[in-house]
């Protein structure tokens, strides 16, 4: 299992992380992170819905329900969303 998938468990409640931040920590590109998230076989255990674009826009959710479901899951998790964007105060930066 890729490090990026495992790191999803480290994102605190009420926070989301950008593809760019995941790429920084994993030493790869945001596009590669997107492909890795799309291949997540255990989304209930590894919450890939918590990964958003660098601007906070909700993009790239291939799970059941698509982006509508991604938004619902983020809100349920306590992430503040206006329109279709995560509030900057909810961005998580890994401490390493």
C-alpha positions in Angstrom: 0.0 0.0 0.0 1.4 3.4 -0.9 2.5 5.8 1.8 -0.1 8.4 0.6 -3.0 6.0 1.4 -1.6 5.3 4.9 -1.1 9.0 5.6 -4.9 9.6 5.1 -5.4 8.3 8.6 -3.2 11.1 10.0 -5.5 13.9 8.7 -7.4 15.1 11.8 -11.1 15.5 12.0 -12.2 18.8 10.5 -9.2 19.1 8.2 -8.5 18.4 4.5 -5.2 18.1 2.7 -4.3 19.2 -0.8 -2.9 17.0 -3.5 0.1 19.3 -3.5 0.7 18.7 0.2 0.4 15.0 -0.1 2.8 15.1 -3.1 5.3 17.1 -1.0 5.3 14.6 1.8 5.4 11.6 -0.5 8.0 13.0 -2.9 5.9 12.8 -6.0 3.5 15.0 -8.0 -0.1 16.0 -7.3 -1.2 14.2 -10.4 0.4 11.0 -9.1 -1.4 11.5 -5.8 -4.7 11.7 -7.7 -4.0 8.4 -9.4 -3.1 6.8 -6.1 -6.3 8.1 -4.4 -8.4 6.8 -7.4 -6.9 3.4 -6.7 -7.8 3.4 -3.0 -9.5 0.1 -2.4 -10.6 0.8 1.2 -12.1 4.3 1.3 -14.0 3.6 4.5 -10.7 2.9 6.3 -8.5 5.4 4.4 -10.6 8.6 3.8 -9.4 9.7 0.4 -12.3 12.2 0.3 -10.2 14.4 2.5 -7.8 15.3 -0.4 -8.7 18.5 -2.3 -7.2 20.8 -4.9 -4.6 23.4 -4.0 -7.3 26.1 -4.1 -9.6 24.0 -1.9 -12.0 23.1 -4.7 -13.6 19.7 -4.5 -12.2 17.6 -7.4 -11.4 14.0 -8.3 -13.7 11.8 -6.3 -14.5 8.5 -8.0 -16.3 6.9 -5.1 -20.0 6.3 -5.2 -22.0 9.5 -5.3 -19.1 11.5 -6.9 -18.3 15.0 -5.8 -21.7 15.4 -4.1 -20.8 12.6 -1.8 -17.3 13.9 -1.2 -18.8 17.2 0.0 -21.2 15.4 2.3 -18.4 13.4 3.8 -16.3 16.5 4.4 -19.1 18.3 6.0 -19.9 15.3 8.2 -16.2 15.3 9.2 -16.4 18.9 10.3 -14.7 20.5 7.3 -16.0 24.0 6.6 -17.1 24.4 2.9 -18.4 27.4 1.1 -19.9 26.6 -2.2 -17.6 24.0 -3.6 -14.5 25.0 -1.7 -12.9 24.0 1.6 -12.1 27.0 3.8 -8.4 27.7 4.0 -8.5 27.4 7.8 -9.3 23.7 7.3 -6.2 22.9 5.3 -3.9 20.4 7.1 -0.1 20.6 6.7 1.8 17.5 7.8 4.3 18.2 10.5 7.1 16.5 8.6 
